[in-house]
Amino acid sequence: MIALAFPWALLLLPLPLLLWRLFPPHREQVPALRFPFFRRIVETAGREPGQGAVILSRTRLQMGAAILIWVLLVLALARPERVGDPVEVSRSARDVVVAIDISGSMDAKDFAAPDGTRKQRLEGVRGVVDKFIAGREGDRMALIVFGSKAYVQAPLTEDLQTINELLSQTEVGMAGPHTALGDAIGLAIRTFEASDIEQRLLILLSDGTDTASRMSPVNAAEIAKDRDIQIYTIGVGDPAASGEDRVDLATLQDIAGRTGGEYFFAEDEAGLEQVYDRIDELAPRQVETLSYRPRQPLAFILLAAVSVIGAMTVTTLALSSAHRGRPA
């Protein structure tokens, strides 16, 4: 389908005719020599006197070329475009950041698998998170890992397979032995600064107590609340353990409560799968579908035709003039 971007330009088509009607040919007076016996001189010379005013006339070729060129220029000014079939593009309506604790305590082999065996905590968490990320098709996601410090493994992206690959290469202790829970929240807030989507969700998984943050988790949660970031917290590990190995459930509950999120605790792999299923129910995938029609401009074709017609007309007139001026 052909459409005009500026159809009002077609109003210019009658402009040359209007100017011709409103503004007559220019007349200029020039001095002349008067002969009282001019008629006798003309009769003696055998000539026929012409008009005093001379208006140069145009050939049909010139008129036709001028009209055609003007029509093509006006059409080019109207910007004709070839409009294609509608194309639908889906984009995420929510950005999700997953922050995973990889401190030294995640090396403990006390995470129960469905078959009754005991797994390393990070290994069990990684298997469940892989499935969760793969099922979030349509969301943009980012991955943060934290220990003594927090690091962005993957910025916000729709390439969920890459996030899973990066997660599979993550090992316990890569970010240090301690737990910087508050810094992980702060880094997630900075990660969301690159987002122009209003719905933002942070899923924070930890098995320890904050011992290495420069900002307390509660203060970080308040900042996240001001930035309209919801935080879902997941506690894994042993609440009865001592020191850094004890999961601080109270702090995780406080963080989630301050941001309008949810708190969960998972004792084993099956429980963690239920947690992520529950998160899917509370925060289902949201996708915005945008539709547009591709447009291909065609004005360059009209301008090329103007150039060709103009060149051919000038060449034809030049050849015709040269032929008339050649002696017989």
C-alpha positions, -999 to 999 in steps of 0.1 A, spaced: 0 0 0 12 35 -9 6 63 15 16 100 16 33 113 48 24 150 39 -7 149 17 -13 186 22 16 192 -2 -7 183 -31 -23 217 -26 7 231 -43 -1 215 -77 -22 244 -91 4 270 -79 21 276 -113 -14 281 -130 -24 305 -103 8 326 -107 3 327 -145 -32 340 -140 -23 366 -113 10 379 -128 10 387 -166 42 386 -186 67 414 -178 67 444 -201 97 466 -205 100 498 -225 132 504 -244 142 534 -265 135 532 -303 144 551 -334 114 565 -353 114 565 -391 88 587 -408 92 566 -439 94 532 -421 67 517 -442 85 525 -475 117 510 -462 99 478 -453 82 476 -487 115 483 -505 132 456 -484 104 431 -491 99 424 -453 68 420 -432 69 442 -400 64 424 -367 49 434 -333 67 458 -311 65 436 -281 80 401 -283 69 373 -260 91 342 -262 69 312 -267 76 277 -253 75 245 -273 52 217 -264 82 197 -253 92 224 -228 56 229 -215 51 191 -211 84 186 -194 78 216 -170 44 203 -160 56 168 -155 86 179 -134 64 202 -112 40 173 -106 68 149 -96 84 175 -73 51 181 -55 46 144 -51 81 140 -38 74 168 -13 43 148 -1 67 120 8 51 89 -7 59 57 13 53 20 7 35 8 39 41 -29 47 20 -54 66 17 -49 104 46 -62 124 41 -71 161 70 -68 186 68 -80 221 88 -65 249 90 -70 286 67 -51 309 87 -59 340 124 -60 348 136 -86 373 170 -88 391 180 -121 407 206 -116 435 221 -149 448 243 -153 479 276 -172 470 293 -166 503 313 -194 520 283 -208 538 267 -218 505 293 -246 503 275 -265 530 262 -299 517 229 -298 536 204 -290 509 180 -319 505 173 -331 469 139 -348 460 157 -382 459 169 -378 495 205 -370 488 223 -340 501 236 -313 478 258 -283 481 235 -253 488 246 -234 458 242 -264 435 207 -270 447 198 -234 444 213 -231 410 193 -260 396 160 -245 407 169 -209 397 178 -222 362 143 -235 357 128 -203 371 148 -181 348 141 -203 317 104 -200 325 104 -161 326 103 -158 288 93 -122 281 109 -106 312 141 -88 311 164 -101 338 197 -93 354 219 -115 377 238 -103 407 260 -125 429 273 -114 463 296 -125 491 319 -100 508 311 -77 478 283 -77 452 289 -80 415 267 -77 384 271 -110 364 247 -100 337 229 -66 332 192 -64 323 187 -85 292 162 -107 274 189 -133 267 179 -156 295 201 -184 282 232 -163 288 221 -156 324 217 -194 330 252 -200 315 268 -174 337 250 -188 367 263 -223 360 298 -209 360 294 -193 394 312 -210 423 311 -205 461 335 -179 474 340 -161 441 328 -129 457 344 -135 490 335 -155 521 312 -130 539 277 -118 532 270 -82 520 233 -83 519 228 -45 519 254 -39 492 236 -65 470 203 -45 473 222 -13 466 238 -28 435 203 -40 423 190 -4 427 218 9 405 211 -19 380 175 -7 378 186 28 369 191 16 333 155 5 332 126 27 318 100 2 329 79 10 359 75 -26 373 107 -37 389 112 -68 410 143 -79 430 145 -116 441 170 -118 468 183 -152 480 206 -156 510 216 -181 536 235 -159 560 236 -128 581 248 -94 568 284 -89 580 302 -70 552 279 -43 538 287 -7 539 249 0 539 225 -18 562 200 -40 544 171 -21 560 183 13 548 189 -2 513 153 -16 514 140 19 522 158 33 492 144 5 470 109 13 483 114 50 472 124 38 438 92 16 435 113 -17 436 96 -47 451 118 -72 469 110 -109 473 134 -124 498 142 -162 501 160 -176 530 178 -209 527 201 -226 552 198 -232 590 182 -206 612 195 -224 643 232 -221 632 256 -197 648 276 -168 634 275 -161 597 261 -195 589 228 -186 605 203 -173 581 188 -140 593 151 -146 586 140 -115 606 160 -92 583 148 -109 552 112 -105 564 118 -69 572 133 -62 538 103 -78 520 78 -61 542 92 -26 537 90 -28 499 56 -45 496 72 -78 486 70 -113 500 92 -134 522 99 -171 518 119 -198 535 131 -230 518 146 -259 537 152 -281 507 152 -282 469 115 -291 467 106 -262 490 127 -238 469 108 -250 437 75 -242 455 88 -208 464 96 -199 428 62 -214 417 46 -191 442 66 -161 429 54 -169 394 18 -167 408 24 -135 426 44 -118 398 33 -135 366 52 -127 334 40 -95 317 46 -87 281 37 -56 261 29 -61 224 37 -32 201 25 -31 165 39 -10 137 40 -9 99 74 -8 82 76 22 58 99 25 28 103 61 14 97 64 -24 105 101 -29 140 93 -42 124 76 -72 104 107 -81 135 129 -77 155 106 -99 127 108 -126 129 146 -124 166 145 -131 162 122 -160 133 142 -176 152 174 -171 184 161 -187 166 145 -216 146 178 -223 177 200 -223 196 175 -245 167 174 -270 164 212 -272 201 216 -276 202 191 -305 172 207 -321 187 242 -319 220 230 -334 201 213 -362 182 245 -371 213 266 -371 232 242 -395 235 257 -430 216 238 -457 
